[in-house]
């Protein structure tokens, strides 16, 4: 329980710092999301490099996605992705039924509007991890009922 | 090894973000250090609250310091402080012979000037942890040989 706490608390502080130092307004909110996403991207790049140092070569895209759902997710969030689905045409949906970075937020609907800023970093995390494995992607996230959430990965064919 | 990696990478990104968004210059460097220290303070406050939830009451100041050196340090850095000394008059020196947030830096002297920004967050961490246990302090850090470092805690009598 306390294992991932330093990361969680730091993540919260980063969100607060970015939002506090920036100007307010619609455009700025978008920019803050991008900042968080970029930060996640670089962390994801670094992490995947360390995690795959001694792993065998990946067979295919699905094999890579499974690695993200298991090893990568466990490293950051101390649990695996609960469900992975794909249309076999480059779209993957990763469902986490108890996403750690949302578990501090109350489940009320009034907090739903804050969800995007708690998800941006992790979208970047996945995109960065995949990018370092040679897979270019667009990653988005949505919350249906807190603290469950879905990450949608769209692979960009090169 | 990979266990504390997400925290480490995020910590590095935070330093880079803070230094990148701020203006350059002497004063600004001081301000960035303060920002990092404050961020650490709040993370320390949150962490200690979670860690001490089910612990027995502390006997005295030394007992608190031991908790910081063992449980608190292990939670964040996956190792204990290697050496704790005190003059029994409110000064404590915590030595970590292989401080994780410095272990990515090369040991050359030319990198010594960058050490303060890698230590500020952790100084705040200790100060925040102590503060939530009712101990007001000033925490500074110094590096003699990388990646070993010493944190000096001066208790402020109230």
Interface residues (C-beta under 8 A of the other chain):
Chain A: X1 X2 X3 X4 X5 X6 X7 X9 X10 X11 X12 X13 X14 X17 X18 X21 X35 X39 X42 X43 X46 X47 X50 X51 X75 X76
Chain B: X1 X2 X3 X4 X5 X6 X7 X9 X10 X11 X12 X13 X14 X17 X18 X21 X35 X39 X42 X43 X46 X47 X50 X51 X75 X76
